[in-house]
Amino acid sequence: MKHTIEVNGIKLYAFHGCLEEEGKIGGNYIVDVHMNTNFQEAALSDELSQTIDYVHINAIVAQEMAIRSKLIEHAGQRIVSRIEQEIKGLVGLRVKVTKICPPINGDVDNVAIIIETGTW
């Protein structure tokens, strides 16, 4: 049996980017976290301790996005590394970091990176 937990649409204001202005002005970001795990025990017991706490995932994302990076690739990797270190029972992990309205001299809604580890 395959179980997936998703924490989608984590909206943040952060200061990532290669341009000096991005470090001062900041911008809007959305992070989605998808985790393959086995939550059969939680499904039967109704106990939070038997599954992944969404509050913990949200906190990790917020803490890592608060650290300035030039690249969203770097911020995304920090999120992946923290989740892998702190969350037990992961079979697969997918993190998507989306930068809204990037300053790239064009009419672009967003850019995003996706990092996947484990089994999907």
C-alpha positions in Angstrom: 0.0 0.0 0.0 1.2 3.5 -0.8 0.5 6.5 1.4 1.2 10.1 0.5 1.0 13.2 2.7 1.0 16.6 1.0 1.5 20.0 2.5 0.7 22.3 -0.4 0.7 26.0 -1.0 2.9 27.1 1.8 3.0 30.9 1.1 6.0 32.8 2.1 7.7 36.2 1.6 11.5 35.7 1.3 14.6 37.3 0.0 16.1 34.9 -2.5 17.7 35.9 -5.8 21.0 36.8 -7.5 20.1 40.5 -7.8 21.1 42.7 -4.8 17.6 44.3 -5.0 16.0 40.9 -4.4 17.8 40.6 -1.1 16.4 44.0 0.0 12.9 44.0 -1.5 12.1 40.2 -1.4 9.3 38.4 -3.2 6.5 35.9 -2.9 7.1 32.1 -2.9 5.0 29.0 -2.7 6.4 25.7 -1.4 4.7 22.3 -1.9 5.9 19.2 0.0 4.9 15.7 -1.0 5.9 12.8 1.2 5.6 9.0 0.6 5.4 7.2 3.9 3.4 4.5 5.7 0.7 6.0 7.8 -1.3 2.7 8.3 -0.7 2.8 12.1 -2.0 6.4 12.3 -5.0 5.5 10.1 -5.9 2.8 12.6 -5.0 4.5 15.9 -5.9 8.1 15.1 -2.7 9.2 16.9 -0.6 12.1 15.5 2.6 10.4 16.9 2.1 7.7 14.3 2.3 10.0 11.2 4.0 13.1 9.9 3.0 16.3 11.7 2.1 19.0 9.1 3.0 21.7 11.6 6.6 20.4 11.7 6.8 20.4 7.9 5.5 24.0 7.7 8.0 25.1 10.4 10.9 23.5 8.5 9.9 25.2 5.3 9.4 28.6 6.9 12.8 28.4 8.8 14.8 27.4 5.7 13.1 29.9 3.4 14.0 32.7 5.9 17.7 32.1 5.2 18.7 34.1 2.2 20.0 32.3 -0.9 20.9 33.5 -4.3 19.2 30.4 -5.9 15.9 28.7 -5.1 17.7 25.5 -5.8 19.8 26.1 -2.7 16.8 26.9 -0.6 15.0 23.8 -1.9 17.9 21.6 -1.1 18.1 22.9 2.5 14.4 22.1 2.9 14.9 18.5 1.6 17.9 18.0 3.8 16.1 19.1 7.0 13.0 17.0 6.2 15.1 14.0 5.6 17.0 14.5 8.8 14.0 15.3 11.0 11.2 13.2 9.7 11.2 9.4 10.2 9.6 6.9 7.9 9.9 8.7 4.6 10.0 6.5 1.5 10.0 9.4 -1.0 10.1 13.2 -0.8 9.2 15.8 -3.4 9.7 19.5 -2.7 8.7 22.2 -5.1 9.8 25.8 -4.6 8.0 28.4 -6.8 9.1 32.0 -7.2 6.2 34.3 -8.1 6.9 37.0 -10.7 10.7 36.6 -11.1 12.6 39.6 -12.4 13.7 38.0 -15.7 12.8 40.8 -18.2 9.7 39.0 -19.4 6.0 38.4 -18.6 6.5 35.3 -16.5 4.1 34.1 -13.8 6.6 32.0 -11.9 9.6 29.8 -12.0 10.0 26.6 -10.0 12.4 23.9 -9.0 11.5 20.4 -7.9 13.7 18.0 -5.9 12.7 14.4 -5.6 14.3 11.8 -3.4 13.4 8.2 -2.7 10.7 6.2 -4.3 7.8 7.6 -6.3 
